[in-house]
Amino acid sequence: MLKIIVLVPLILSLLWFGYLKTNGYTLSQGKQGFTYILVLSSVIALFYTLMLFLTH
């Protein structure tokens, strides 16, 4: 379970980085996208953690 929680933001960040480089954007221009990825990944991790404790 921990592997999935760690891999989701890592894979999404790599995809976003690739998108930025492919389209000629800088990292500072794509900073908001990385913020969205971290927030979304945190929500997913909290949901799975909550479900683990509720159903255990």
Secondary structure, 3 states (H helix, E strand, C coil): CHHHHHHHHHHHHHHHHHHHHHCCCCCCCCHHHHHHHHHHHHHHHHHHHHHHHHHC
